[in-house]
Every structure is written in structure tokens, then in C-alpha cells.
Amino acid sequence: MTELSNPRHVPVLSQDVIRYLALSEQTAREGGTYCDCTIGLAGHASHIARLLGPSGHLIGFDRDPKALELARERLKALAEELGERMPKVTLIGEAFSKVAEYVEPGSLDGLLADFGVSSMQIDEAERGFSFQADGPLDMRQDTRQSLTAAQVVNEMDESDLANLIYEYGEERRSRRIARAIVRARPVTTTGQLARIVAGSAPALKSERIHPATRTFQALRIHVNRELDEIRQLLEAAPMLLKPSGRLVVISFHSLEDRIAKDVLKELGAKGIWTVLTRKPVIADEEETDRNPRARSAKLRAAEKTEPGRVGAKQEYQDQGSGRQLTGFEQLATTKKSKERSKQHSGKKPRLRK
């Protein structure tokens, strides 16, 4: 089975991405310029390309050379299918934090970023992202960089390693884990590291995840500077978008989502963004059954404020196809639900003190 045909490589929240980028058939901006900052296997990018038309422009970034080459192959196949309807495609092998170095200010109609590790990277044991199969402790998204997880695990001071696991992995037992890692050095494979972590901090009854999950997350974030990358992208996005241009970001853990939420809220308060998602959009049950990776995905979106509208009150918010309801529809649904609850319970509502 090839990477392009593997059913695990399915883009999450794809319909919501199209809707929030204002690319549905009713709102598509013919000839628009859209940037997929984490093009991966071109799942989202392929959907976007189908809607842009021949005068459109799709820009894709990825710092993983292998992912970029696979995206190129997939988009080449799409071009053969679409023929003259295929938009212009530009692929750039860089981290998305460098998008401002390659994209002209005020040139984008939409910008998409799907954070985290792709399923392709997780599936390949030699990349060292997962403990599901034994492989070298690598974890580099950009294989051209020098720092690897093995260097961090074997060379970092115990106290610094504990702080790293606590901060980036949100692991409360980080000191115990760091102590065990230092005692077991040298640590060279993902399987060895997973066993060390599980032995020092066994799984809790209340948790379903493997005890090494948070430690692996912390190392991956550190090696790839993931949170710094996200901040740089979100700070650059307003400059790159046209007025009314859309930003859509998808996160997969709380640290990523917290940054997206806080930056959008901060810039929204300054009148730079109109935030379209009061709460993150999540996948519905049908999608999570079809694609389990979607369970942890959270989508947030914003629209760049037009000149002259800074400070204007937003009358409504968009609604995606996921479980989240926004704007007036959310309020109406909540009100109706409370009324039905009162009718069925037969009890008077309790007053809050």
C-alpha cells in the first residue's frame, strides 16, 4: 500500500475547512490565492485546488522533504484529472514560520495550517515519532536539521529534561521520568524509551493513553520548535491576508489550541480579526468513526477585518458542520433545550446564589 492510497491519510474536518475558508460553491473566490502552510500529503490542498479554477493560485509549505515530494505527486495527478481547470501551484520546502519570507503581504484570500504530526510520519518507524513500532529516536520533521530526540534524551541535564517533559508534555510525573531516563542512558530507540517511561510512571487507571505518550509529545515539540513555529505563523498571518481574508487553523493538543485561541482573541480585541469560532469546531461522530485521528482535532477560524470596520460589532458567526454551534443558532438551541428540560422535569428552576 502506497502512502497516497493509505486510508489513514485522510484530512480532518475537510468540509469545515472549505466552509471557513469561504470556498464553498456558493462563496468560492474564483481566482483566489490560498496557502496551505502544512501541505503534507495534499489532502486539504487537493480539495482547495478543485475550487480555485485556472486563474487561482495554491501555495503549499512543508519542511518535510518526503511529504513535499508526495504532495507534488498527488497534485500532479490532480492536474491530469482537472486539465485546464487546475490552478497554478507553488510548493515551498520550508517551515510555515517562514511563510512571510515567501508570500507577498496582502496577497492571500485564505491561509490554512493543520498543526501536529502527519499520520505518514507516525506510521514510519524510522522517523522515530511513535512507540508503536521500534525505531531510532529521531522525531525531526525536517530531516535536514541536526537536533534529534536522541540528543535531547542523552545529553540534556536531568532537571532541564524534567522541565521540558512537564511543560510540553503536561506530564505531572516528569521528574520521576527524567531520573529514569538519565539512569538508563544511552537511550537509542523509541521502544527502549517507551519501556523506561512506562516502568517509571505506569499507566493510571483513569487514563486510556500509553504512559509514554506525553513524554514523546514533549520531545517532538522541543525538537521541532512547534509552539514557536505556531506563534510566528499566527503573528504573520494578518499581514499576509487581504481584507476579509480567512485564517483556519487545526490543532491536536491543548498547547497548540491554547496558543491559537489566545492569539486570535488578543488580535481580535485589537480589531485585527473577526473571530468566527467562539468555541473550536470538532468532528462529528460520523467523521470520528471514519477517521479516528479526527477525535482530537480542533478548528478555529478568523477573518481579517476590512479597513473602516475596525471595532464594528459582529452580528453573527459562521457555523461549521462539526458539533460546535455558534452565534445566534447556538443561543437559540441552548434556550430551546433548557425549555424542554423544564417541561419534562416538572421542577422549578433553581436560582443561583
Secondary structure, 3 states (H helix, E strand, C coil): CCCCCCCCCCCCCHHHHHHHCCCCCCCCCCCCEEEECCCCCCHHHHHHHHHHCCCCEEEEECCCHHHHHHHHHHHHHHHHHHHHHCCEEEEECCCHHHHHHHCCCCCEEEEEEECCCCHHHHHCHHHCCCCCCCCECCCCCCCCCCCCHHHHHHHCCHHHHHHHHHHHHCCCCHHHHHHHHHHHCCCCEHHHHHHHHHHHCCCCCCCCCCCCHHHHHHHHHHHHCHHHHHHHHHHHHHHHEEEEEEEEEEECCHHHHHHHHHHHHHHHHCCCEEECCCCCECCCHHHHHHCHHHHHCEEEEEEECCCCCCCCCCCCCCCCCCCCCCHHHHHHHHHHHHHHHHHHHCCCCCCCC
